[in-house]
Amino acid sequence: MPADARDYLLLALPWPLFYIAFNLAPGSLVLAMCAVSSCMAGLAAALKPSALASLKPGRGWVLASLLGSVTLYLVFVAGGLFSRAVGAWWQVLRVYSSLERSPLELLSTVVVGFAEEVYWRGYVQEHFISRQAGRPWWCSAIPYSLVHIVSGLPLLVLAAAPVGLIMGWLAKRWGVACSAAAHALWLVLVLYAAPVPAVLGA
């Protein structure tokens, strides 16, 4: 099935919205991303309802989501060490400095995890790339990573790649509900429960 106007709209949508979140609301990044990701997920569900077809979780999804979130967290700790070694630690600190650590922000973080998966894995990966374009699921990690260019932080572009790959694999194997749970849990872990700067003592 060829792409239509709704696909072009949905595929272009993250670029201006991510730009707004990262550049016009840097002091409230999580709240801004909550609004952005909710908009993207809502439009994807409204314009392409089949994007929700892969939400149903497969057997063993709870354990898979736990292991996926912990694995990704360890990747980010290793990435923190890498960023310090190459002089990019300031980019990590910039992201963490945008956090308010309020109950509303924590709730918004969970919403971001679920909403991003509905859009990026439910629509982009499962609906557009796998079904319409006939490409391998991992190709969805490319636009997910590249859209972070608008943040002005090269490290975020690099960091988004393992997020896209791990969440993409979870979604393909156990359903988008699994990747959504893993994404939300990972965000809570890496931003609040055990922040990378605190773990690395920096």
Secondary structure, DSSP 8 states (H G I E B T S, - for coil): ----HHHHHHHHTHHHHHHIIIII-GGGHHHHHHHHHHHHHHHHHHH-GGGGGGGS--TTHHHHHHHHHHHHHHHHHHHHHHHHHTT-HHHHHHHHHT----HHHHHHHHHHHHHHHIIIIIIIIIIIIIIIS---GGGGHHHHHHGGGGGT-HHHHHHHHHHHHHHHHHHHHH-HHHHHHHHHHHHHIIIIIS-HHHHTT-
